[in-house]
């Protein structure tokens, strides 16, 4: 995904393309959550990031399941949104649009509320800042 985003930053895609990729990404995650759901637990990707997904021009493919664990899909979505918006350079208009579309499809396809999505996005940003040693920049 970061490579695709870099390409998009150089040659902006149509809104329809961003929409289609966002829908495909969240659709892949919805299928993953459905396939791994058991009675009281749900597998999540864990350390989810854009490098664990490949877009082949039509479909999204998920890779690298070494950090799969049981938890709350909202953590996955929040961290994924944090990665999308903070790839260097952070918070470009394109990244904001892509994150907005992923959040919108998360609301529709995963039944997550806008408040949950934003709260977990902010949590994901804090997690990334701590990992990247930028904790002081949050104050």
C-alpha positions as CSV (number, residue, x, y, z in Angstrom):
1,X,0.0,0.0,0.0
2,X,2.7,2.6,0.8
3,X,4.1,2.1,-2.7
4,X,0.6,2.6,-4.2
5,X,0.1,5.7,-2.1
6,X,3.5,7.1,-3.3
7,X,2.4,6.5,-6.9
8,X,-0.9,8.2,-6.2
9,X,1.0,11.2,-4.6
10,X,2.8,11.7,-7.9
11,X,-0.1,11.0,-10.2
12,X,-3.4,11.6,-8.4
13,X,-6.0,9.0,-9.1
14,X,-9.7,9.7,-9.5
15,X,-11.9,9.6,-6.5
16,X,-13.5,6.5,-8.0
17,X,-10.1,4.7,-7.9
18,X,-9.4,5.7,-4.2
19,X,-13.0,4.6,-3.4
20,X,-12.6,1.2,-5.1
21,X,-9.2,0.4,-3.4
22,X,-10.6,1.5,0.0
23,X,-13.7,-0.7,-0.5
24,X,-11.5,-3.6,-1.5
25,X,-9.2,-3.2,1.5
26,X,-12.0,-3.0,4.0
27,X,-13.8,-5.9,2.2
28,X,-10.7,-8.0,2.6
29,X,-10.6,-7.2,6.3
30,X,-14.3,-7.9,6.7
31,X,-13.8,-11.3,5.0
32,X,-10.8,-12.0,7.3
33,X,-12.7,-11.1,10.4
34,X,-15.7,-13.3,9.3
35,X,-13.5,-16.2,8.5
36,X,-11.6,-16.0,11.9
37,X,-14.6,-15.3,14.1
38,X,-15.3,-17.8,16.8
39,X,-17.8,-17.8,19.6
40,X,-16.3,-15.1,21.8
41,X,-13.0,-14.2,20.1
42,X,-12.0,-12.6,16.9
43,X,-8.6,-12.8,15.2
44,X,-7.2,-9.5,14.2
45,X,-4.1,-8.6,12.2
46,X,-2.4,-7.1,15.2
47,X,0.5,-5.1,13.9
48,X,-1.5,-4.1,10.8
49,X,0.2,-1.8,8.3
50,X,-0.1,-1.0,4.6
51,X,3.0,-3.1,3.7
52,X,1.0,-6.2,4.6
53,X,-1.4,-5.6,1.7
54,X,-0.8,-5.7,-2.0
55,X,-3.1,-4.2,-4.6
56,X,-2.7,-6.0,-7.9
57,X,-4.8,-3.5,-9.9
58,X,-8.0,-5.4,-9.1
59,X,-7.9,-7.1,-5.8
60,X,-6.3,-6.7,-2.4
61,X,-4.1,-9.5,-1.0
62,X,-3.2,-9.7,2.7
63,X,0.2,-10.9,3.7
64,X,2.4,-11.4,6.8
65,X,0.2,-12.9,9.5
66,X,3.0,-13.3,12.1
67,X,1.4,-10.8,14.5
68,X,-2.1,-12.1,14.2
69,X,-3.8,-12.2,17.6
70,X,-7.2,-12.1,19.2
71,X,-8.7,-8.7,19.9
72,X,-10.9,-5.9,18.7
73,X,-11.1,-5.1,14.9
74,X,-11.3,-1.4,15.9
75,X,-7.7,-1.6,16.9
76,X,-6.7,-2.9,13.4
77,X,-8.7,-0.2,11.7
78,X,-7.4,2.6,13.9
79,X,-3.8,1.5,13.4
80,X,-4.3,1.1,9.7
81,X,-5.6,4.6,9.5
82,X,-2.7,5.9,11.5
83,X,-0.3,4.2,9.1
84,X,-2.1,5.6,6.1
85,X,-2.1,9.2,7.4
86,X,1.4,9.2,8.8
87,X,3.4,7.7,6.0
88,X,6.0,10.3,5.0
89,X,5.0,13.0,4.2
90,X,2.1,12.8,6.7
91,X,-1.4,14.1,6.3
92,X,-1.3,15.0,2.6
93,X,-4.7,15.6,1.0
94,X,-4.5,12.3,-0.8
95,X,-3.7,10.4,2.5
96,X,-6.6,12.2,4.2
97,X,-8.9,11.2,1.4
98,X,-7.8,7.6,1.4
99,X,-8.2,7.4,5.2
100,X,-11.6,9.0,5.0
101,X,-12.7,6.4,2.5
102,X,-11.3,3.5,4.5
103,X,-13.1,4.9,7.6
104,X,-16.3,5.3,5.6
105,X,-16.2,1.7,4.4
106,X,-15.3,0.5,7.9
107,X,-18.5,2.2,9.1
108,X,-20.6,0.5,6.4
109,X,-18.9,-2.9,6.1
110,X,-17.7,-3.5,9.7
111,X,-20.5,-1.6,11.4
112,X,-18.1,0.6,13.2
113,X,-19.3,4.0,14.4
114,X,-17.6,7.2,13.3
115,X,-16.8,7.9,16.9
116,X,-15.1,4.5,17.4
117,X,-13.2,4.9,14.2
118,X,-11.8,8.3,15.1
119,X,-11.1,7.3,18.7
120,X,-9.2,4.2,17.5
121,X,-7.4,6.2,14.8
122,X,-6.1,8.6,17.5
123,X,-5.1,5.6,19.6
124,X,-3.3,4.2,16.6
125,X,-1.4,7.4,16.1
126,X,-0.3,7.4,19.7
127,X,0.9,3.8,19.3
128,X,2.9,4.7,16.2
129,X,4.4,7.8,17.8
130,X,5.6,5.7,20.8
131,X,7.1,3.2,18.4
132,X,8.8,5.9,16.4
133,X,10.1,7.6,19.5
134,X,8.1,10.7,19.0
135,X,6.2,10.5,22.3
136,X,7.2,14.1,23.3
137,X,5.6,15.5,20.1
138,X,2.2,14.4,21.3
139,X,2.3,16.8,24.3
